[in-house]
Amino acid sequence: MSSTEKTYSVAVLGATGLVGRTMLQVLHERHFPVRKILPLASERSRGKEVDFRGDTFVTEVPCPEVFSQADIALFSAGAGASRQWAPVAAEAGAIVIDNSSAFRMDPEVPLVVPEVNPETMFDAEGRAKKIIANPNCSTIQMVVVLKPLHDRYTIRRVVVSTYQSVTGKGKAGHDALEGELAGKVPGSFVHVHQIAFNAVPHIDVFQENDYTKEEMKMVNETRKIMCDESLSVSPTTVRIPVYGGHGESLNIEFEKDFDIEAVRELLAEAPGIIVQDDPSSNLYPMPLTSYEKDEVFVGRIRRDYWHPKTLNMWVVADNLRKGAATNAVQIAEKLVNIYEGSWS
Ligand SMILES: NC(=O)c1ccc[n+]([C@@H]2O[C@H](COP(=O)([O-])OP(=O)(O)OC[C@H]3O[C@@H](n4cnc5c(N)ncnc54)[C@H](OP(=O)(O)O)[C@@H]3O)[C@@H](O)[C@H]2O)c1
């Protein structure tokens, strides 16, 4: 950081959780110009210590005074805390980047993936919106891949099946698998059923239409981010006993025909994507491939055997990184680029 570079005061609400801790790590790794860090959590964790850039900071609880010290507030404390504190933080002068589902489908709030729709963060005068929503983790990694394909070939329909890490359910989700593997028998299962040695096709609560809330997030958020209400997304979301990241099997039907090599090149050149696709050497991404990485990984790219204008592929990303913390920090980076020199 040069001595003339502008620096920012950053609050992290949920700093003791899996996403919050990853946010602190990603801010450090990406050299985000932090002047002051304000780690916040609930009353339960008041006084708990968290690490940032090699130093230890004591966690406080959220209040208007603390947000008045922040330029940017990264929220990852669940929808209830976001509903309570995001308007307070925005009113106090911070720009809120919210990881929860609280504001994602609010028409006044942009739902942003920087590789896809960064322009929606700003109003007609180029000022950033006061609250910016981070999409659901399984949606983020999917739209990063869909965007360049939609621009070139026009997507009609996506059938997606997910293989989601236990860390998608936070610390409790992680600890549940660890406990089960250690032979502990819980009173009730965090993942609805036993997750060790299992796969549970049930993430979040069932809706009246028999899809789960997680599945409907993928439907609705994808349409909002891609700015296309005609896009058909047909998801099945499944929890599996891995820690590293989420995998997704995509079957994508296009309006236009495609050349498979052109698809590989298009994805390899697209921002935020790493193509790992060589069946002859058993090369394809896996959750462990993406662990602690910021990119979205794509492999198993092939034409649908029965439908010539349809593509199959496998997409992996670290849900705590690109699915949450990295995406939020990338949004903050866009803010800083825009406001460089003019943010008071
Ligand atoms: N995990 C993922 O892959 C993922 C991906 C995308 C988005 N998200 C979203 O990110 C958020 C956090 O997820 P996580 O996985 O990090 O969960 P987590 O590990 O359970 O952490 C939750 C954090 O929120 C804090 N918190 C909870 N209620 C609070 C309240 N009323 N006031 C202040 N702080 C409160 C907790 O503090 P205490 O220590 O005090 O309890 C903790 O720091 C959720 O909204 C989740 O939907 C998660």
The ligand as an SDF file (V2000), in Angstrom:
LIG
                    3D

 48 52  0  0  0  0  0  0  0  0999 V2000
  -21.4710  -20.5760    4.3710 N   0  0  0  0  0  0  0  0  0  0  0  0
  -21.6180  -20.2750    3.0920 C   0  0  0  0  0  0  0  0  0  0  0  0
  -21.1510  -20.9730    2.1880 O   0  0  0  0  0  0  0  0  0  0  0  0
  -22.3810  -19.0280    2.7160 C   0  0  0  0  0  0  0  0  0  0  0  0
  -22.3800  -18.6410    1.3810 C   0  0  0  0  0  0  0  0  0  0  0  0
  -23.0910  -17.5050    1.0000 C   0  0  0  0  0  0  0  0  0  0  0  0
  -23.7470  -16.7790    1.9570 C   0  0  0  0  0  0  0  0  0  0  0  0
  -23.7350  -17.1720    3.2620 N   0  0  0  0  0  0  0  0  0  0  0  0
  -24.4530  -16.3620    4.2310 C   0  0  0  0  0  0  0  0  0  0  0  0
  -23.5090  -15.7580    5.1140 O   0  0  0  0  0  0  0  0  0  0  0  0
  -24.0880  -15.6410    6.4170 C   0  0  0  0  0  0  0  0  0  0  0  0
  -23.1630  -16.2790    7.4520 C   0  0  0  0  0  0  0  0  0  0  0  0
  -22.8990  -17.6030    7.1080 O   0  0  0  0  0  0  0  0  0  0  0  0
  -21.7570  -18.4590    7.8270 P   0  0  0  0  0  0  0  0  0  0  0  0
  -21.6440  -19.6890    7.0170 O   0  0  0  0  0  0  0  0  0  0  0  0
  -20.5500  -17.6570    8.0920 O   0  0  0  0  0  0  0  0  0  0  0  0
  -22.4690  -18.8040    9.2450 O   0  0  0  0  0  0  0  0  0  0  0  0
  -21.7950  -19.0620   10.6720 P   0  0  0  0  0  0  0  0  0  0  0  0
  -20.4990  -19.7650   10.5420 O   0  0  0  0  0  0  0  0  0  0  0  0
  -22.8560  -19.7070   11.4750 O   0  0  0  0  0  0  0  0  0  0  0  0
  -21.5180  -17.5870   11.2600 O   0  0  0  0  0  0  0  0  0  0  0  0
  -22.5570  -16.7080   11.5900 C   0  0  0  0  0  0  0  0  0  0  0  0
  -21.9740  -15.4070   12.0830 C   0  0  0  0  0  0  0  0  0  0  0  0
  -23.0280  -14.4750   12.2740 O   0  0  0  0  0  0  0  0  0  0  0  0
  -22.9920  -13.9740   13.6090 C   0  0  0  0  0  0  0  0  0  0  0  0
  -24.3560  -13.6830   14.0560 N   0  0  0  0  0  0  0  0  0  0  0  0
  -25.4130  -14.5170   14.0840 C   0  0  0  0  0  0  0  0  0  0  0  0
  -26.5130  -13.8720   14.5190 N   0  0  0  0  0  0  0  0  0  0  0  0
  -26.1280  -12.5940   14.7910 C   0  0  0  0  0  0  0  0  0  0  0  0
  -26.7880  -11.4460   15.2750 C   0  0  0  0  0  0  0  0  0  0  0  0
  -28.0930  -11.4690   15.5920 N   0  0  0  0  0  0  0  0  0  0  0  0
  -26.0910  -10.2900   15.4210 N   0  0  0  0  0  0  0  0  0  0  0  0
  -24.7760  -10.2460   15.1170 C   0  0  0  0  0  0  0  0  0  0  0  0
  -24.0790  -11.3140   14.6420 N   0  0  0  0  0  0  0  0  0  0  0  0
  -24.7570  -12.4660   14.4920 C   0  0  0  0  0  0  0  0  0  0  0  0
  -22.3380  -15.0800   14.4000 C   0  0  0  0  0  0  0  0  0  0  0  0
  -21.8130  -14.5340   15.5900 O   0  0  0  0  0  0  0  0  0  0  0  0
  -21.6640  -15.3930   16.9470 P   0  0  0  0  0  0  0  0  0  0  0  0
  -20.2800  -15.9470   16.9440 O   0  0  0  0  0  0  0  0  0  0  0  0
  -21.8140  -14.3220   17.9810 O   0  0  0  0  0  0  0  0  0  0  0  0
  -22.7280  -16.4100   16.9780 O   0  0  0  0  0  0  0  0  0  0  0  0
  -21.2540  -15.5100   13.4240 C   0  0  0  0  0  0  0  0  0  0  0  0
  -20.1800  -14.5860   13.4370 O   0  0  0  0  0  0  0  0  0  0  0  0
  -25.4840  -16.2430    6.3120 C   0  0  0  0  0  0  0  0  0  0  0  0
  -26.3940  -15.1930    6.0320 O   0  0  0  0  0  0  0  0  0  0  0  0
  -25.3730  -17.1620    5.1270 C   0  0  0  0  0  0  0  0  0  0  0  0
  -26.6160  -17.3810    4.5000 O   0  0  0  0  0  0  0  0  0  0  0  0
  -23.0510  -18.2780    3.6590 C   0  0  0  0  0  0  0  0  0  0  0  0
  1  2  1  0
  2  3  2  0
  2  4  1  0
  4  5  1  0
  4 48  2  0
  5  6  2  0
  6  7  1  0
  7  8  2  0
  8  9  1  0
  8 48  1  0
  9 10  1  0
  9 46  1  0
 10 11  1  0
 11 12  1  0
 11 44  1  0
 12 13  1  0
 13 14  1  0
 14 15  2  0
 14 16  1  0
 14 17  1  0
 17 18  1  0
 18 19  2  0
 18 20  1  0
 18 21  1  0
 21 22  1  0
 22 23  1  0
 23 24  1  0
 23 42  1  0
 24 25  1  0
 25 26  1  0
 25 36  1  0
 26 27  1  0
 26 35  1  0
 27 28  2  0
 28 29  1  0
 29 30  1  0
 29 35  2  0
 30 31  1  0
 30 32  2  0
 32 33  1  0
 33 34  2  0
 34 35  1  0
 36 37  1  0
 36 42  1  0
 37 38  1  0
 38 39  2  0
 38 40  1  0
 38 41  1  0
 42 43  1  0
 44 45  1  0
 44 46  1  0
 46 47  1  0
M  CHG  2   8   1  16  -1
M  END
$$$$
